[in-house]
Amino acid sequence: MNKADRPSQRKRKISVLTTLIWAAGILVYLFLISPILVIFLSAFSPTEYPQFPPASFSVRWFHSLFTNSDWASALQVSGLLLLIVTPLTVILGTAAAYALGRLKFRGREAIQSLMLSPLMIPQVVLGIALLYEFTSLGLINSLTGLVIGHMVVAFPYVVRTVSVSVSGLDPKLESASMSLGAGRLETFVRITIPLIKPGIIAGTVFSIVESFGEVSISLFVSSPGNITVPVRIFNYIDQTFDPSVNAISVLFIGVAVLAIIIMEKTVGLTKVM
């Protein structure tokens, strides 16, 4: 065989392999995105049942989300939970992550594992445990119980993301600030928080997404007067299945996409993932 032909054959083999890899990757992405595409397009169906592809496009089911009292109430409860759960979780999670990163004491690893344990424990198990606990404390079927339940599942995400930022923070910067006359609180506010801001922003976004989409614990601790959007969806599809469920699912997808965009534009996904 001519030596000049060998490089060309090698290039053809590499080209074929690259084409196969790209084709496999495209098929995988199409498989992953196809359910989202079906939900998204079916939400614009004008008929009383989901239709894919829709014969025509209509926004009647998006309009019904805000005119239907049940959906409006669920959106109100979920929005109120976000306003309460997010700041509390971010403040407590940031304080806990900073303490775990800076303080050295016996049992620190055990406490950290305990804080992150909701990530590993099935949420159904957490829901049952909180059901028994809230019943004994008189918090069952209350907004307070929902807030605590959502904080339990969102707290580990804040601790984990902020811990990454704290681990990359040079303690000498804080020492230099205090050596120049700043107190601990002033140093934390003016030096530490700006430096760990990427982790705080990421933790905030994760807390919002996790709280807004949480269903397992809410099923156990919610009441008829405090039903979140995911619980309303769960109950709704058990009784009927018109495209309003698809419309609310599109809103969930929008929240997730918005969260990814915020993290990418503010801190970069590579710093928090």
Beta strands, then each sheet from edge to edge (+ up, - down):
end
